[in-house]
């Protein structure tokens, strides 16, 4: 019985991807999408594209990540991942009728922002 041949998918990397350090965002709980997406008449948030809405705002206070989601404030902490990993971007090369699939290294994730405490309710005026 012959073993199946492995599929080789080229991976591109340039020096600029090493400057793109990303962080992972870990939330405990459930995020519920709004019933109505915002539109021109009702701009609740910024719409980025089809089925994509702004999650909230993220800032750092005293080296701690603070995430504002609607009327909730979550204070988290930064953790270093035991094993960093890469984020890839799918790239289709132009080879005529048969496009070549490649992956480009988009960034490296070494840290995560962990939000595992109950949110504090904030009032907006």
Steps between C-alpha positions, in 0.01 A plus 500: 500500500649832390502792740322815382727775373515803732360827373762774492371852554766772475528748786627852432676706762662837480672697772200732549284218641734468799409858593129409501457366852138426573321424826226250561180622666340246735154567640296282734125513453279570204492790256151563364472681169258795485160418354522779241824579326577871483420695186516863384188592698609315814883519535547297819855402409736489206418242234813354341348269242230239452411340834785680680446755773728675744548290812597782735801707596823376653752707693766446765488646851793429734625231258166315520272460197158662540223402260179705472206304356189715489433591864742243642863547595724195521845522659732222397859395524778420256640147490791362301409192298701186577539437127477793252324436172467658156202658327486412133327676211379296204646625172403372158777538243406553136593190302249532216209259535653326805560757777783409738409503870759647735499627856663822611607552862290796616623522858615319812294467819704490820256647755133480585268743674290302744166644616358248748347728767143625516454827310436826679190686382569857393251774428538725197346843503 
